[in-house]
């Protein structure tokens, strides 16, 4: 009992370290010992949605599959929580460890049936090799953990071999997490706004709020650098609440016919109360609900379709609009357009960008615009940067357009100037 995990029945961390220590002594010349750390991606979501009893049963199922796959002299263990380890003791070449890791990914990612629930999770893997990466037990486990962190940060559902530069990256990530917490406390975030233009009336109808981070030493940081990490670190909830409140406050200073659009993260759907947060932002600012639009990406719809659908219907019942952003770049089903309560479909800029040179992009944009028109939805063309782009989306009968042709995202203080520029540009074009 002192050497085995009570839930999974696998060796625990203490016994794992003893066995690695002995295996290191037995490593033959020309062979390697591989320490493979595995983390169950999405395990917290299982506990949240189905309860800890289902989560425990899932861990037991994972352990059962490991016992079937891992045969002596190799061995498996549970390190704690949703993390496991496999030790390959007599690898004669690195390819054998690659093959083992591939099998682990394939087998552990297959659907599970636990306590009457169908559960699908992912797995990320970090690997370190002895003697190349060291011969100290604690160092090997640490290196495997560092490689695992890199796998989870760079591409979940993959395996990564430890490299010394991963340690520097991990330190930088820890520094970034601390900087983000400081940014929240010291109000270093700001919103920039990019206009959406009605192609029938030639008027700005909405501004999309885009978060920026004014770092004290790095300057203005793009959201592509910090939003994914903020989601992983659990900071996106506070950041998202702040963004919605600030966007509603800013919109109250604009002409009454102009709306504001705010992007929502998948984490906000999973862990937050979006209905309460939205009502709070509207009440605090005094913004009418029909002047707020909430944007979701296709990836949000894949997390928990039933819960997401309920949340979006609840938001729509408040009177706010809902848009599907970046349409066509992930795994959206046409059934989503029927099942989810969207008001707008925003066609991703990769299709708009290539319309002047690729007939297939023209056909795709025209088909989406025609389909959404039949469904009673509006179509927004993203990434309109040139007059040629504008001509193409007009010919495709898109309803609205957004892009650098009209304006880059600007701070709230420059919104009035953007309105004047857009008005003049659109009047000249007409």
Order of alpha helices (4+ residues) and beta strands (2+ residues): alpha-beta-alpha-alpha-beta-beta-alpha-beta-beta-beta-alpha-beta-alpha-beta-beta-beta-alpha-alpha-beta-alpha-alpha-beta-alpha-alpha-beta-alpha-beta-alpha-alpha-beta-alpha-beta-beta-alpha
